[in-house]
């Protein structure tokens, strides 16, 4: 059994515990939140300019998940189910505030948008999002740390620069290269082999 499928199985056990309101169910829900909050926050922060609002939306996602967890049937992954809730909250936010969605790279944003729409259409992980996840998994070391600090922890490039002692321009350029490399990687993974 792969590490990823073992993690998925562990998440499903926690979900069932929360659904059944068994002993320790509140702690189980807390574990689910801790496991998923980073990518939920990162997903929302990558889409709207106001990071405080994105953090509030992330909290709303988990409140909705808490209220509707009994409706989760396991037809898709719990992560996919949460992503659907996040997308719905994001759509409502954009509709109410007429917020302009943003992305680090136009090509990457198009892939994410296409992946989100595909996900919403069939309620499963889209090929584009799965490809992006695989491409991100291949990045490690300082590049991975930089992406995590910027897009998961939400630090500004100036904050990262001050903490690391690296130049602002160098970090900006590295982030630009990483976004371009991710966009190219996703595009390669989505290419359909000729018959």
C-alpha positions in Angstrom: 0.0 0.0 0.0 1.4 3.4 -1.0 1.9 6.1 1.6 -0.7 8.3 -0.2 -3.4 5.6 -0.2 -2.6 4.8 3.5 -3.1 8.5 4.2 -6.4 8.5 2.3 -7.5 5.5 4.2 -6.7 7.2 7.5 -8.6 10.3 6.4 -11.7 8.1 5.6 -11.5 6.5 9.1 -11.5 9.9 10.6 -14.4 11.0 8.5 -16.4 7.9 9.5 -15.6 8.6 13.2 -16.9 12.2 12.8 -20.0 11.1 10.9 -20.9 8.5 13.6 -20.1 10.9 16.4 -18.1 8.1 18.0 -15.7 8.6 20.9 -13.2 11.3 20.1 -15.1 12.6 17.1 -14.3 16.2 17.8 -10.6 15.4 17.9 -11.0 13.4 14.7 -12.5 16.5 13.0 -9.7 18.6 14.3 -7.2 16.2 12.7 -9.1 16.5 9.4 -8.9 20.3 9.6 -5.2 20.2 10.4 -4.5 17.9 7.5 -6.4 19.8 4.9 -6.3 23.5 6.1 -3.0 24.3 4.3 -4.1 23.4 0.8 -7.6 24.9 1.3 -6.1 28.2 2.5 -3.5 28.1 -0.4 -6.2 27.3 -2.9 -8.3 30.3 -1.8 -5.4 32.7 -1.4 -4.3 31.9 -4.9 -7.7 33.0 -6.2 -8.4 36.3 -4.4 -6.4 39.4 -3.5 -7.5 39.7 0.1 -5.7 37.0 2.1 -7.6 37.8 5.3 -10.8 37.2 3.4 -9.3 34.0 1.9 -8.5 32.8 5.5 -12.1 33.6 6.5 -13.4 31.6 3.6 -11.2 28.7 4.5 -12.7 28.8 8.0 -16.2 28.9 6.4 -15.2 25.8 4.3 -14.6 23.8 7.5 -17.7 25.1 9.2 -19.7 24.0 6.2 -17.9 20.6 6.1 -18.6 20.2 9.9 -22.3 20.9 9.3 -22.6 18.7 6.2 -20.2 15.9 7.0 -23.0 13.4 7.2 -23.8 14.1 3.6 -20.4 13.0 2.5 -20.8 9.5 0.9 -17.3 8.7 -0.1 -18.1 8.7 -3.9 -15.0 10.9 -4.3 -12.1 11.6 -2.0 -12.8 13.7 1.1 -10.3 16.2 -0.3 -12.3 16.4 -3.5 -15.5 16.9 -1.5 -13.8 19.7 0.5 -12.5 21.3 -2.7 -16.1 21.4 -4.0 -17.2 23.3 -0.8 -14.2 25.6 -1.2 -15.1 26.4 -4.9 -18.7 27.1 -3.9 -17.6 29.5 -1.1 -15.2 31.1 -3.6 -17.9 31.6 -6.2 -20.2 33.2 -3.7 -17.4 35.5 -2.5 -16.6 36.5 -6.0 -20.2 37.0 -6.9 -20.8 39.2 -3.8 -17.6 41.2 -3.9 -17.0 41.1 -7.7 -13.4 40.2 -6.7 -10.9 39.7 -9.5 -9.4 36.3 -9.4 -5.7 36.2 -9.6 -2.9 33.7 -10.3 0.8 33.7 -10.5 1.0 32.8 -14.1 -1.7 33.1 -16.8 -1.0 29.7 -18.2 -1.1 28.1 -14.7 -4.2 30.0 -13.9 -5.9 28.7 -17.0 -5.0 25.1 -16.1 -6.3 25.6 -12.6 -9.5 27.1 -13.9 -10.0 24.3 -16.4 -9.2 21.8 -13.7 -11.7 23.4 -11.3 -14.4 23.4 -13.9 -13.7 19.7 -14.7 -13.8 18.9 -11.1 -17.1 20.6 -10.6 -18.6 18.8 -13.6 -17.9 15.2 -12.5 -17.3 15.6 -8.7 -13.9 13.9 -8.9 -10.3 15.2 -9.1 -9.8 16.6 -12.5 -6.9 15.5 -14.6 -5.4 19.0 -14.5 -5.6 19.2 -10.7 -4.1 15.7 -10.4 -1.3 16.7 -12.8 -0.6 19.8 -10.7 -0.5 17.8 -7.5 2.0 15.3 -9.1 4.1 18.1 -10.4 4.2 19.8 -7.0 5.2 16.5 -5.4 8.3 16.4 -7.6 9.6 19.7 -6.2 11.7 19.4 -3.0 14.4 21.2 -1.1 14.7 25.0 -1.0 12.2 25.3 -3.9 9.6 23.4 -2.1 10.2 25.5 1.1 9.9 28.7 -1.0 6.6 27.6 -2.5 5.3 26.5 0.9 6.3 29.8 2.6 4.8 31.9 -0.2 1.6 30.0 -1.1 0.7 27.9 2.0 2.0 30.0 4.9 1.1 33.2 3.0 4.3 35.1 3.6 5.0 38.0 1.2 8.2 37.9 -0.9 9.6 40.7 1.2 9.0 38.7 4.4 10.7 35.7 2.9 13.6 37.9 1.7 14.1 39.4 5.2 14.0 36.0 6.9 16.3 34.2 4.5 18.7 37.0 3.6 18.1 36.4 -0.1 17.4 39.3 -2.4 13.8 40.2 -3.2 14.4 40.2 -7.0 16.1 36.8 -6.8 13.1 35.3 -4.9 10.6 36.9 -7.3 12.5 35.4 -10.3 12.7 32.0 -8.6 9.0 32.0 -8.0 8.3 33.0 -11.6 10.5 30.2 -12.8 8.8 27.7 -10.5 5.4 28.8 -11.7 6.5 28.5 -15.3 8.0 25.0 -14.6 4.8 23.9 -12.9 2.7 25.1 -15.8 4.9 23.3 -18.3 4.9 20.1 -16.2 1.1 20.1 -16.0 0.8 20.8 -19.7 3.1 17.8 -20.5 1.1 15.5 -18.2 -2.2 16.6 -19.8 -0.9 15.9 -23.4 -2.9 13.2 -25.0 -0.6 10.7 -26.8 -1.3 10.4 -30.5 -2.9 7.2 -31.6 
